[in-house]
Amino acid sequence: MDSSQRDLDARGLSCPLPILKAKKALAEMVSGELLRVVCTDPGSMRDFQAFARQTGNELVGQSAEGEEFIHLLRRR
């Protein structure tokens, strides 16, 4: 794992917990670092899009792998 990336396991959590945990993790990171969030809540796809718009953190990518939704955010 790249040292500039952190992983957050938000599986089994429903809105708004994945967003709150991501917000807390991003607050502990430095600008430019990546946060990879793994969720099982399908609503997290649109939630993280809105979160990125509202906070100015860059949503680098999103993907769905089976029952899991992966979100990659870059700390502003």
mmCIF file of the N, C-alpha and C atoms, coordinates in Angstrom:
data_MODEL
# 
_entry.id   MODEL 
# 
loop_
_atom_site.group_PDB 
_atom_site.id 
_atom_site.type_symbol 
_atom_site.label_atom_id 
_atom_site.label_alt_id 
_atom_site.label_comp_id 
_atom_site.label_asym_id 
_atom_site.label_entity_id 
_atom_site.label_seq_id 
_atom_site.pdbx_PDB_ins_code 
_atom_site.Cartn_x 
_atom_site.Cartn_y 
_atom_site.Cartn_z 
_atom_site.occupancy 
_atom_site.B_iso_or_equiv 
_atom_site.pdbx_formal_charge 
_atom_site.auth_seq_id 
_atom_site.auth_comp_id 
_atom_site.auth_asym_id 
_atom_site.auth_atom_id 
_atom_site.pdbx_PDB_model_num 
ATOM 1   N N  . MET A 1 1  ? 0.840   -1.195 0.000  1.00 0.00 ? 1  MET A N  1 
ATOM 2   C CA . MET A 1 1  ? 0.000   0.000  0.000  1.00 0.00 ? 1  MET A CA 1 
ATOM 3   C C  . MET A 1 1  ? 0.882   1.254  0.000  1.00 0.00 ? 1  MET A C  1 
ATOM 4   N N  . ASP A 1 2  ? 0.512   2.191  -0.815 1.00 0.00 ? 2  ASP A N  1 
ATOM 5   C CA . ASP A 1 2  ? 1.200   3.474  -0.898 1.00 0.00 ? 2  ASP A CA 1 
ATOM 6   C C  . ASP A 1 2  ? 1.078   4.178  0.454  1.00 0.00 ? 2  ASP A C  1 
ATOM 7   N N  . SER A 1 3  ? 2.177   4.748  0.945  1.00 0.00 ? 3  SER A N  1 
ATOM 8   C CA . SER A 1 3  ? 2.143   5.397  2.256  1.00 0.00 ? 3  SER A CA 1 
ATOM 9   C C  . SER A 1 3  ? 1.268   6.652  2.243  1.00 0.00 ? 3  SER A C  1 
ATOM 10  N N  . SER A 1 4  ? 0.959   7.166  1.050  1.00 0.00 ? 4  SER A N  1 
ATOM 11  C CA . SER A 1 4  ? 0.116   8.355  0.973  1.00 0.00 ? 4  SER A CA 1 
ATOM 12  C C  . SER A 1 4  ? -1.359  7.977  0.855  1.00 0.00 ? 4  SER A C  1 
ATOM 13  N N  . GLN A 1 5  ? -1.665  6.693  1.072  1.00 0.00 ? 5  GLN A N  1 
ATOM 14  C CA . GLN A 1 5  ? -3.059  6.252  1.010  1.00 0.00 ? 5  GLN A CA 1 
ATOM 15  C C  . GLN A 1 5  ? -3.470  5.632  2.323  1.00 0.00 ? 5  GLN A C  1 
ATOM 16  N N  . ARG A 1 6  ? -4.699  5.940  2.736  1.00 0.00 ? 6  ARG A N  1 
ATOM 17  C CA . ARG A 1 6  ? -5.278  5.298  3.911  1.00 0.00 ? 6  ARG A CA 1 
ATOM 18  C C  . ARG A 1 6  ? -6.509  4.537  3.475  1.00 0.00 ? 6  ARG A C  1 
ATOM 19  N N  . ASP A 1 7  ? -6.794  3.464  4.155  1.00 0.00 ? 7  ASP A N  1 
ATOM 20  C CA . ASP A 1 7  ? -7.974  2.661  3.866  1.00 0.00 ? 7  ASP A CA 1 
ATOM 21  C C  . ASP A 1 7  ? -8.955  2.773  5.015  1.00 0.00 ? 7  ASP A C  1 
ATOM 22  N N  . LEU A 1 8  ? -10.229 2.897  4.669  1.00 0.00 ? 8  LEU A N  1 
ATOM 23  C CA . LEU A 1 8  ? -11.291 2.986  5.658  1.00 0.00 ? 8  LEU A CA 1 
ATOM 24  C C  . LEU A 1 8  ? -12.323 1.914  5.338  1.00 0.00 ? 8  LEU A C  1 
ATOM 25  N N  . ASP A 1 9  ? -12.540 1.024  6.283  1.00 0.00 ? 9  ASP A N  1 
ATOM 26  C CA . ASP A 1 9  ? -13.517 -0.042 6.112  1.00 0.00 ? 9  ASP A CA 1 
ATOM 27  C C  . ASP A 1 9  ? -14.842 0.421  6.706  1.00 0.00 ? 9  ASP A C  1 
ATOM 28  N N  . ALA A 1 10 ? -15.796 0.737  5.840  1.00 0.00 ? 10 ALA A N  1 
ATOM 29  C CA . ALA A 1 10 ? -17.117 1.179  6.293  1.00 0.00 ? 10 ALA A CA 1 
ATOM 30  C C  . ALA A 1 10 ? -18.178 0.149  5.914  1.00 0.00 ? 10 ALA A C  1 
ATOM 31  N N  . ARG A 1 11 ? -17.750 -1.099 5.724  1.00 0.00 ? 11 ARG A N  1 
ATOM 32  C CA . ARG A 1 11 ? -18.697 -2.159 5.377  1.00 0.00 ? 11 ARG A CA 1 
ATOM 33  C C  . ARG A 1 11 ? -19.667 -2.386 6.522  1.00 0.00 ? 11 ARG A C  1 
ATOM 34  N N  . GLY A 1 12 ? -20.931 -2.578 6.164  1.00 0.00 ? 12 GLY A N  1 
ATOM 35  C CA . GLY A 1 12 ? -21.956 -2.829 7.168  1.00 0.00 ? 12 GLY A CA 1 
ATOM 36  C C  . GLY A 1 12 ? -22.548 -1.558 7.772  1.00 0.00 ? 12 GLY A C  1 
ATOM 37  N N  . LEU A 1 13 ? -21.984 -0.420 7.440  1.00 0.00 ? 13 LEU A N  1 
ATOM 38  C CA . LEU A 1 13 ? -22.492 0.851  7.964  1.00 0.00 ? 13 LEU A CA 1 
ATOM 39  C C  . LEU A 1 13 ? -23.407 1.494  6.931  1.00 0.00 ? 13 LEU A C  1 
ATOM 40  N N  . SER A 1 14 ? -24.463 2.134  7.415  1.00 0.00 ? 14 SER A N  1 
ATOM 41  C CA . SER A 1 14 ? -25.335 2.839  6.480  1.00 0.00 ? 14 SER A CA 1 
ATOM 42  C C  . SER A 1 14 ? -25.235 4.338  6.722  1.00 0.00 ? 14 SER A C  1 
ATOM 43  N N  . CYS A 1 15 ? -25.693 5.094  5.762  1.00 0.00 ? 15 CYS A N  1 
ATOM 44  C CA . CYS A 1 15 ? -25.650 6.543  5.788  1.00 0.00 ? 15 CYS A CA 1 
ATOM 45  C C  . CYS A 1 15 ? -26.211 7.048  7.121  1.00 0.00 ? 15 CYS A C  1 
ATOM 46  N N  . PRO A 1 16 ? -25.584 8.032  7.749  1.00 0.00 ? 16 PRO A N  1 
ATOM 47  C CA . PRO A 1 16 ? -24.448 8.810  7.272  1.00 0.00 ? 16 PRO A CA 1 
ATOM 48  C C  . PRO A 1 16 ? -23.096 8.343  7.821  1.00 0.00 ? 16 PRO A C  1 
ATOM 49  N N  . LEU A 1 17 ? -23.037 7.174  8.429  1.00 0.00 ? 17 LEU A N  1 
ATOM 50  C CA . LEU A 1 17 ? -21.785 6.769  9.096  1.00 0.00 ? 17 LEU A CA 1 
ATOM 51  C C  . LEU A 1 17 ? -20.565 6.692  8.170  1.00 0.00 ? 17 LEU A C  1 
ATOM 52  N N  . PRO A 1 18 ? -20.660 6.126  6.956  1.00 0.00 ? 18 PRO A N  1 
ATOM 53  C CA . PRO A 1 18 ? -19.458 6.111  6.106  1.00 0.00 ? 18 PRO A CA 1 
ATOM 54  C C  . PRO A 1 18 ? -18.920 7.514  5.820  1.00 0.00 ? 18 PRO A C  1 
ATOM 55  N N  . ILE A 1 19 ? -19.834 8.465  5.590  1.00 0.00 ? 19 ILE A N  1 
ATOM 56  C CA . ILE A 1 19 ? -19.410 9.850  5.331  1.00 0.00 ? 19 ILE A CA 1 
ATOM 57  C C  . ILE A 1 19 ? -18.756 10.451 6.572  1.00 0.00 ? 19 ILE A C  1 
ATOM 58  N N  . LEU A 1 20 ? -19.354 10.233 7.740  1.00 0.00 ? 20 LEU A N  1 
ATOM 59  C CA . LEU A 1 20 ? -18.785 10.788 8.968  1.00 0.00 ? 20 LEU A CA 1 
ATOM 60  C C  . LEU A 1 20 ? -17.397 10.217 9.250  1.00 0.00 ? 20 LEU A C  1 
ATOM 61  N N  . LYS A 1 21 ? -17.240 8.907  9.034  1.00 0.00 ? 21 LYS A N  1 
ATOM 62  C CA . LYS A 1 21 ? -15.935 8.282  9.256  1.00 0.00 ? 21 LYS A CA 1 
ATOM 63  C C  . LYS A 1 21 ? -14.903 8.794  8.238  1.00 0.00 ? 21 LYS A C  1 
ATOM 64  N N  . ALA A 1 22 ? -15.341 8.991  7.000  1.00 0.00 ? 22 ALA A N  1 
ATOM 65  C CA . ALA A 1 22 ? -14.441 9.520  5.969  1.00 0.00 ? 22 ALA A CA 1 
ATOM 66  C C  . ALA A 1 22 ? -14.023 10.949 6.308  1.00 0.00 ? 22 ALA A C  1 
ATOM 67  N N  . LYS A 1 23 ? -14.977 11.735 6.772  1.00 0.00 ? 23 LYS A N  1 
ATOM 68  C CA . LYS A 1 23 ? -14.681 13.125 7.139  1.00 0.00 ? 23 LYS A CA 1 
ATOM 69  C C  . LYS A 1 23 ? -13.634 13.175 8.248  1.00 0.00 ? 23 LYS A C  1 
ATOM 70  N N  . LYS A 1 24 ? -13.794 12.304 9.248  1.00 0.00 ? 24 LYS A N  1 
ATOM 71  C CA . LYS A 1 24 ? -12.845 12.243 10.364 1.00 0.00 ? 24 LYS A CA 1 
ATOM 72  C C  . LYS A 1 24 ? -11.462 11.804 9.876  1.00 0.00 ? 24 LYS A C  1 
ATOM 73  N N  . ALA A 1 25 ? -11.426 10.792 9.014  1.00 0.00 ? 25 ALA A N  1 
ATOM 74  C CA . ALA A 1 25 ? -10.146 10.304 8.496  1.00 0.00 ? 25 ALA A CA 1 
ATOM 75  C C  . ALA A 1 25 ? -9.450  11.378 7.663  1.00 0.00 ? 25 ALA A C  1 
ATOM 76  N N  . LEU A 1 26 ? -10.204 12.061 6.810  1.00 0.00 ? 26 LEU A N  1 
ATOM 77  C CA . LEU A 1 26 ? -9.616  13.115 5.976  1.00 0.00 ? 26 LEU A CA 1 
ATOM 78  C C  . LEU A 1 26 ? -9.044  14.244 6.821  1.00 0.00 ? 26 LEU A C  1 
ATOM 79  N N  . ALA A 1 27 ? -9.690  14.546 7.939  1.00 0.00 ? 27 ALA A N  1 
ATOM 80  C CA . ALA A 1 27 ? -9.226  15.619 8.821  1.00 0.00 ? 27 ALA A CA 1 
ATOM 81  C C  . ALA A 1 27 ? -7.852  15.297 9.412  1.00 0.00 ? 27 ALA A C  1 
ATOM 82  N N  . GLU A 1 28 ? -7.525  14.006 9.502  1.00 0.00 ? 28 GLU A N  1 
ATOM 83  C CA . GLU A 1 28 ? -6.240  13.583 10.074 1.00 0.00 ? 28 GLU A CA 1 
ATOM 84  C C  . GLU A 1 28 ? -5.153  13.431 9.004  1.00 0.00 ? 28 GLU A C  1 
ATOM 85  N N  . MET A 1 29 ? -5.507  13.693 7.756  1.00 0.00 ? 29 MET A N  1 
ATOM 86  C CA . MET A 1 29 ? -4.569  13.497 6.646  1.00 0.00 ? 29 MET A CA 1 
ATOM 87  C C  . MET A 1 29 ? -4.035  14.841 6.153  1.00 0.00 ? 29 MET A C  1 
ATOM 88  N N  . VAL A 1 30 ? -2.966  14.782 5.358  1.00 0.00 ? 30 VAL A N  1 
ATOM 89  C CA . VAL A 1 30 ? -2.414  16.006 4.780  1.00 0.00 ? 30 VAL A CA 1 
ATOM 90  C C  . VAL A 1 30 ? -2.899  16.144 3.345  1.00 0.00 ? 30 VAL A C  1 
ATOM 91  N N  . SER A 1 31 ? -2.846  17.356 2.847  1.00 0.00 ? 31 SER A N  1 
ATOM 92  C CA . SER A 1 31 ? -3.330  17.659 1.505  1.00 0.00 ? 31 SER A CA 1 
ATOM 93  C C  . SER A 1 31 ? -2.660  16.765 0.460  1.00 0.00 ? 31 SER A C  1 
ATOM 94  N N  . GLY A 1 32 ? -3.470  16.229 -0.445 1.00 0.00 ? 32 GLY A N  1 
ATOM 95  C CA . GLY A 1 32 ? -2.945  15.385 -1.521 1.00 0.00 ? 32 GLY A CA 1 
ATOM 96  C C  . GLY A 1 32 ? -2.987  13.904 -1.233 1.00 0.00 ? 32 GLY A C  1 
ATOM 97  N N  . GLU A 1 33 ? -3.160  13.523 0.032  1.00 0.00 ? 33 GLU A N  1 
ATOM 98  C CA . GLU A 1 33 ? -3.222  12.100 0.373  1.00 0.00 ? 33 GLU A CA 1 
ATOM 99  C C  . GLU A 1 33 ? -4.535  11.496 -0.103 1.00 0.00 ? 33 GLU A C  1 
ATOM 100 N N  . LEU A 1 34 ? -4.511  10.205 -0.354 1.00 0.00 ? 34 LEU A N  1 
ATOM 101 C CA . LEU A 1 34 ? -5.692  9.492  -0.832 1.00 0.00 ? 34 LEU A CA 1 
ATOM 102 C C  . LEU A 1 34 ? -6.334  8.693  0.290  1.00 0.00 ? 34 LEU A C  1 
ATOM 103 N N  . LEU A 1 35 ? -7.664  8.682  0.286  1.00 0.00 ? 35 LEU A N  1 
ATOM 104 C CA . LEU A 1 35 ? -8.433  7.874  1.218  1.00 0.00 ? 35 LEU A CA 1 
ATOM 105 C C  . LEU A 1 35 ? -9.300  6.935  0.402  1.00 0.00 ? 35 LEU A C  1 
ATOM 106 N N  . ARG A 1 36 ? -9.153  5.620  0.666  1.00 0.00 ? 36 ARG A N  1 
ATOM 107 C CA . ARG A 1 36 ? -9.959  4.599  -0.019 1.00 0.00 ? 36 ARG A CA 1 
ATOM 108 C C  . ARG A 1 36 ? -10.986 4.088  0.979  1.00 0.00 ? 36 ARG A C  1 
ATOM 109 N N  . VAL A 1 37 ? -12.259 4.283  0.627  1.00 0.00 ? 37 VAL A N  1 
ATOM 110 C CA . VAL A 1 37 ? -13.357 3.892  1.512  1.00 0.00 ? 37 VAL A CA 1 
ATOM 111 C C  . VAL A 1 37 ? -14.102 2.724  0.879  1.00 0.00 ? 37 VAL A C  1 
ATOM 112 N N  . VAL A 1 38 ? -14.277 1.649  1.649  1.00 0.00 ? 38 VAL A N  1 
ATOM 113 C CA . VAL A 1 38 ? -15.031 0.484  1.178  1.00 0.00 ? 38 VAL A CA 1 
ATOM 114 C C  . VAL A 1 38 ? -16.353 0.446  1.941  1.00 0.00 ? 38 VAL A C  1 
ATOM 115 N N  . CYS A 1 39 ? -17.471 0.488  1.200  1.00 0.00 ? 39 CYS A N  1 
ATOM 116 C CA . CYS A 1 39 ? -18.810 0.509  1.787  1.00 0.00 ? 39 CYS A CA 1 
ATOM 117 C C  . CYS A 1 39 ? -19.645 -0.637 1.227  1.00 0.00 ? 39 CYS A C  1 
ATOM 118 N N  . THR A 1 40 ? -20.722 -0.957 1.929  1.00 0.00 ? 40 THR A N  1 
ATOM 119 C CA . THR A 1 40 ? -21.694 -1.911 1.403  1.00 0.00 ? 40 THR A CA 1 
ATOM 120 C C  . THR A 1 40 ? -23.046 -1.228 1.174  1.00 0.00 ? 40 THR A C  1 
ATOM 121 N N  . ASP A 1 41 ? -23.139 0.048  1.471  1.00 0.00 ? 41 ASP A N  1 
ATOM 122 C CA . ASP A 1 41 ? -24.379 0.808  1.294  1.00 0.00 ? 41 ASP A CA 1 
ATOM 123 C C  . ASP A 1 41 ? -24.442 1.352  -0.137 1.00 0.00 ? 41 ASP A C  1 
ATOM 124 N N  . PRO A 1 42 ? -25.405 0.878  -0.968 1.00 0.00 ? 42 PRO A N  1 
ATOM 125 C CA . PRO A 1 42 ? -25.492 1.361  -2.358 1.00 0.00 ? 42 PRO A CA 1 
ATOM 126 C C  . PRO A 1 42 ? -25.677 2.875  -2.438 1.00 0.00 ? 42 PRO A C  1 
ATOM 127 N N  . GLY A 1 43 ? -26.322 3.469  -1.435 1.00 0.00 ? 43 GLY A N  1 
ATOM 128 C CA . GLY A 1 43 ? -26.520 4.919  -1.428 1.00 0.00 ? 43 GLY A CA 1 
ATOM 129 C C  . GLY A 1 43 ? -25.230 5.697  -1.278 1.00 0.00 ? 43 GLY A C  1 
ATOM 130 N N  . SER A 1 44 ? -24.160 5.001  -0.895 1.00 0.00 ? 44 SER A N  1 
ATOM 131 C CA . SER A 1 44 ? -22.877 5.694  -0.694 1.00 0.00 ? 44 SER A CA 1 
ATOM 132 C C  . SER A 1 44 ? -22.340 6.256  -2.009 1.00 0.00 ? 44 SER A C  1 
ATOM 133 N N  . MET A 1 45 ? -22.745 5.698  -3.152 1.00 0.00 ? 45 MET A N  1 
ATOM 134 C CA . MET A 1 45 ? -22.257 6.220  -4.438 1.00 0.00 ? 45 MET A CA 1 
ATOM 135 C C  . MET A 1 45 ? -22.637 7.695  -4.578 1.00 0.00 ? 45 MET A C  1 
ATOM 136 N N  . ARG A 1 46 ? -23.919 8.008  -4.399 1.00 0.00 ? 46 ARG A N  1 
ATOM 137 C CA . ARG A 1 46 ? -24.333 9.418  -4.537 1.00 0.00 ? 46 ARG A CA 1 
ATOM 138 C C  . ARG A 1 46 ? -23.918 10.229 -3.310 1.00 0.00 ? 46 ARG A C  1 
ATOM 139 N N  . ASP A 1 47 ? -23.879 9.592  -2.129 1.00 0.00 ? 47 ASP A N  1 
ATOM 140 C CA . ASP A 1 47 ? -23.490 10.315 -0.917 1.00 0.00 ? 47 ASP A CA 1 
ATOM 141 C C  . ASP A 1 47 ? -22.070 10.871 -1.040 1.00 0.00 ? 47 ASP A C  1 
ATOM 142 N N  . PHE A 1 48 ? -21.144 10.049 -1.556 1.00 0.00 ? 48 PHE A N  1 
ATOM 143 C CA . PHE A 1 48 ? -19.755 10.510 -1.663 1.00 0.00 ? 48 PHE A CA 1 
ATOM 144 C C  . PHE A 1 48 ? -19.582 11.548 -2.771 1.00 0.00 ? 48 PHE A C  1 
ATOM 145 N N  . GLN A 1 49 ? -20.435 11.485 -3.810 1.00 0.00 ? 49 GLN A N  1 
ATOM 146 C CA . GLN A 1 49 ? -20.390 12.523 -4.840 1.00 0.00 ? 49 GLN A CA 1 
ATOM 147 C C  . GLN A 1 49 ? -20.776 13.872 -4.239 1.00 0.00 ? 49 GLN A C  1 
ATOM 148 N N  . ALA A 1 50 ? -21.846 13.870 -3.453 1.00 0.00 ? 50 ALA A N  1 
ATOM 149 C CA . ALA A 1 50 ? -22.306 15.099 -2.800 1.00 0.00 ? 50 ALA A CA 1 
ATOM 150 C C  . ALA A 1 50 ? -21.278 15.581 -1.770 1.00 0.00 ? 50 ALA A C  1 
ATOM 151 N N  . PHE A 1 51 ? -20.717 14.635 -1.017 1.00 0.00 ? 51 PHE A N  1 
ATOM 152 C CA . PHE A 1 51 ? -19.714 14.975 0.000  1.00 0.00 ? 51 PHE A CA 1 
ATOM 153 C C  . PHE A 1 51 ? -18.511 15.677 -0.639 1.00 0.00 ? 51 PHE A C  1 
ATOM 154 N N  . ALA A 1 52 ? -18.049 15.151 -1.768 1.00 0.00 ? 52 ALA A N  1 
ATOM 155 C CA . ALA A 1 52 ? -16.898 15.749 -2.454 1.00 0.00 ? 52 ALA A CA 1 
ATOM 156 C C  . ALA A 1 52 ? -17.226 17.171 -2.923 1.00 0.00 ? 52 ALA A C  1 
ATOM 157 N N  . ARG A 1 53 ? -18.412 17.344 -3.500 1.00 0.00 ? 53 ARG A N  1 
ATOM 158 C CA . ARG A 1 53 ? -18.820 18.682 -3.954 1.00 0.00 ? 53 ARG A CA 1 
ATOM 159 C C  . ARG A 1 53 ? -18.884 19.663 -2.794 1.00 0.00 ? 53 ARG A C  1 
ATOM 160 N N  . GLN A 1 54 ? -19.424 19.224 -1.671 1.00 0.00 ? 54 GLN A N  1 
ATOM 161 C CA . GLN A 1 54 ? -19.634 20.123 -0.531 1.00 0.00 ? 54 GLN A CA 1 
ATOM 162 C C  . GLN A 1 54 ? -18.345 20.456 0.209  1.00 0.00 ? 54 GLN A C  1 
ATOM 163 N N  . THR A 1 55 ? -17.389 19.530 0.217  1.00 0.00 ? 55 THR A N  1 
ATOM 164 C CA . THR A 1 55 ? -16.185 19.732 1.026  1.00 0.00 ? 55 THR A CA 1 
ATOM 165 C C  . THR A 1 55 ? -14.967 20.184 0.236  1.00 0.00 ? 55 THR A C  1 
ATOM 166 N N  . GLY A 1 56 ? -15.012 20.046 -1.096 1.00 0.00 ? 56 GLY A N  1 
ATOM 167 C CA . GLY A 1 56 ? -13.862 20.423 -1.913 1.00 0.00 ? 56 GLY A CA 1 
ATOM 168 C C  . GLY A 1 56 ? -12.799 19.344 -2.000 1.00 0.00 ? 56 GLY A C  1 
ATOM 169 N N  . ASN A 1 57 ? -13.028 18.189 -1.348 1.00 0.00 ? 57 ASN A N  1 
ATOM 170 C CA . ASN A 1 57 ? -12.120 17.063 -1.525 1.00 0.00 ? 57 ASN A CA 1 
ATOM 171 C C  . ASN A 1 57 ? -12.434 16.439 -2.885 1.00 0.00 ? 57 ASN A C  1 
ATOM 172 N N  . GLU A 1 58 ? -11.388 15.977 -3.591 1.00 0.00 ? 58 GLU A N  1 
ATOM 173 C CA . GLU A 1 58 ? -11.593 15.436 -4.928 1.00 0.00 ? 58 GLU A CA 1 
ATOM 174 C C  . GLU A 1 58 ? -12.023 13.975 -4.870 1.00 0.00 ? 58 GLU A C  1 
ATOM 175 N N  . LEU A 1 59 ? -13.113 13.656 -5.561 1.00 0.00 ? 59 LEU A N  1 
ATOM 176 C CA . LEU A 1 59 ? -13.542 12.271 -5.700 1.00 0.00 ? 59 LEU A CA 1 
ATOM 177 C C  . LEU A 1 59 ? -12.807 11.724 -6.918 1.00 0.00 ? 59 LEU A C  1 
ATOM 178 N N  . VAL A 1 60 ? -11.720 10.993 -6.657 1.00 0.00 ? 60 VAL A N  1 
ATOM 179 C CA . VAL A 1 60 ? -10.843 10.505 -7.726 1.00 0.00 ? 60 VAL A CA 1 
ATOM 180 C C  . VAL A 1 60 ? -11.526 9.402  -8.524 1.00 0.00 ? 60 VAL A C  1 
ATOM 181 N N  . GLY A 1 61 ? -12.286 8.547  -7.819 1.00 0.00 ? 61 GLY A N  1 
ATOM 182 C CA . GLY A 1 61 ? -12.957 7.479  -8.531 1.00 0.00 ? 61 GLY A CA 1 
ATOM 183 C C  . GLY A 1 61 ? -13.912 6.719  -7.634 1.00 0.00 ? 61 GLY A C  1 
ATOM 184 N N  . GLN A 1 62 ? -14.828 6.010  -8.288 1.00 0.00 ? 62 GLN A N  1 
ATOM 185 C CA . GLN A 1 62 ? -15.781 5.149  -7.587 1.00 0.00 ? 62 GLN A CA 1 
ATOM 186 C C  . GLN A 1 62 ? -15.940 3.880  -8.405 1.00 0.00 ? 62 GLN A C  1 
ATOM 187 N N  . SER A 1 63 ? -16.118 2.763  -7.713 1.00 0.00 ? 63 SER A N  1 
ATOM 188 C CA . SER A 1 63 ? -16.373 1.516  -8.425 1.00 0.00 ? 63 SER A CA 1 
ATOM 189 C C  . SER A 1 63 ? -17.224 0.611  -7.547 1.00 0.00 ? 63 SER A C  1 
ATOM 190 N N  . ALA A 1 64 ? -17.888 -0.321 -8.204 1.00 0.00 ? 64 ALA A N  1 
ATOM 191 C CA . ALA A 1 64 ? -18.672 -1.320 -7.500 1.00 0.00 ? 64 ALA A CA 1 
ATOM 192 C C  . ALA A 1 64 ? -18.058 -2.673 -7.783 1.00 0.00 ? 64 ALA A C  1 
ATOM 193 N N  . GLU A 1 65 ? -17.746 -3.411 -6.732 1.00 0.00 ? 65 GLU A N  1 
ATOM 194 C CA . GLU A 1 65 ? -17.175 -4.754 -6.865 1.00 0.00 ? 65 GLU A CA 1 
ATOM 195 C C  . GLU A 1 65 ? -18.061 -5.704 -6.075 1.00 0.00 ? 65 GLU A C  1 
ATOM 196 N N  . GLY A 1 66 ? -18.979 -6.354 -6.780 1.00 0.00 ? 66 GLY A N  1 
ATOM 197 C CA . GLY A 1 66 ? -19.927 -7.233 -6.109 1.00 0.00 ? 66 GLY A CA 1 
ATOM 198 C C  . GLY A 1 66 ? -20.826 -6.417 -5.205 1.00 0.00 ? 66 GLY A C  1 
ATOM 199 N N  . GLU A 1 67 ? -20.807 -6.750 -3.910 1.00 0.00 ? 67 GLU A N  1 
ATOM 200 C CA . GLU A 1 67 ? -21.659 -6.053 -2.930 1.00 0.00 ? 67 GLU A CA 1 
ATOM 201 C C  . GLU A 1 67 ? -20.954 -4.836 -2.323 1.00 0.00 ? 67 GLU A C  1 
ATOM 202 N N  . GLU A 1 68 ? -19.723 -4.581 -2.762 1.00 0.00 ? 68 GLU A N  1 
ATOM 203 C CA . GLU A 1 68 ? -18.940 -3.494 -2.164 1.00 0.00 ? 68 GLU A CA 1 
ATOM 204 C C  . GLU A 1 68 ? -18.802 -2.312 -3.120 1.00 0.00 ? 68 GLU A C  1 
ATOM 205 N N  . PHE A 1 69 ? -18.785 -1.132 -2.525 1.00 0.00 ? 69 PHE A N  1 
ATOM 206 C CA . PHE A 1 69 ? -18.632 0.106  -3.274 1.00 0.00 ? 69 PHE A CA 1 
ATOM 207 C C  . PHE A 1 69 ? -17.360 0.791  -2.794 1.00 0.00 ? 69 PHE A C  1 
ATOM 208 N N  . ILE A 1 70 ? -16.471 1.079  -3.731 1.00 0.00 ? 70 ILE A N  1 
ATOM 209 C CA . ILE A 1 70 ? -15.169 1.639  -3.402 1.00 0.00 ? 70 ILE A CA 1 
ATOM 210 C C  . ILE A 1 70 ? -15.148 3.117  -3.809 1.00 0.00 ? 70 ILE A C  1 
ATOM 211 N N  . HIS A 1 71 ? -14.712 3.967  -2.899 1.00 0.00 ? 71 HIS A N  1 
ATOM 212 C CA . HIS A 1 71 ? -14.639 5.406  -3.164 1.00 0.00 ? 71 HIS A CA 1 
ATOM 213 C C  . HIS A 1 71 ? -13.202 5.847  -2.885 1.00 0.00 ? 71 HIS A C  1 
ATOM 214 N N  . LEU A 1 72 ? -12.636 6.598  -3.811 1.00 0.00 ? 72 LEU A N  1 
ATOM 215 C CA . LEU A 1 72 ? -11.277 7.091  -3.646 1.00 0.00 ? 72 LEU A CA 1 
ATOM 216 C C  . LEU A 1 72 ? -11.323 8.622  -3.614 1.00 0.00 ? 72 LEU A C  1 
ATOM 217 N N  . LEU A 1 73 ? -10.927 9.170  -2.488 1.00 0.00 ? 73 LEU A N  1 
ATOM 218 C CA . LEU A 1 73 ? -10.960 10.616 -2.293 1.00 0.00 ? 73 LEU A CA 1 
ATOM 219 C C  . LEU A 1 73 ? -9.552  11.156 -2.087 1.00 0.00 ? 73 LEU A C  1 
ATOM 220 N N  . ARG A 1 74 ? -9.298  12.347 -2.673 1.00 0.00 ? 74 ARG A N  1 
ATOM 221 C CA . ARG A 1 74 ? -8.015  13.022 -2.439 1.00 0.00 ? 74 ARG A CA 1 
ATOM 222 C C  . ARG A 1 74 ? -8.265  14.195 -1.516 1.00 0.00 ? 74 ARG A C  1 
ATOM 223 N N  . ARG A 1 75 ? -7.512  14.255 -0.440 1.00 0.00 ? 75 ARG A N  1 
ATOM 224 C CA . ARG A 1 75 ? -7.648  15.335 0.556  1.00 0.00 ? 75 ARG A CA 1 
ATOM 225 C C  . ARG A 1 75 ? -7.299  16.668 -0.095 1.00 0.00 ? 75 ARG A C  1 
ATOM 226 N N  . ARG A 1 76 ? -8.174  17.644 0.103  1.00 0.00 ? 76 ARG A N  1 
ATOM 227 C CA . ARG A 1 76 ? -7.911  18.964 -0.482 1.00 0.00 ? 76 ARG A CA 1 
ATOM 228 C C  . ARG A 1 76 ? -6.800  19.684 0.261  1.00 0.00 ? 76 ARG A C  1 
# 
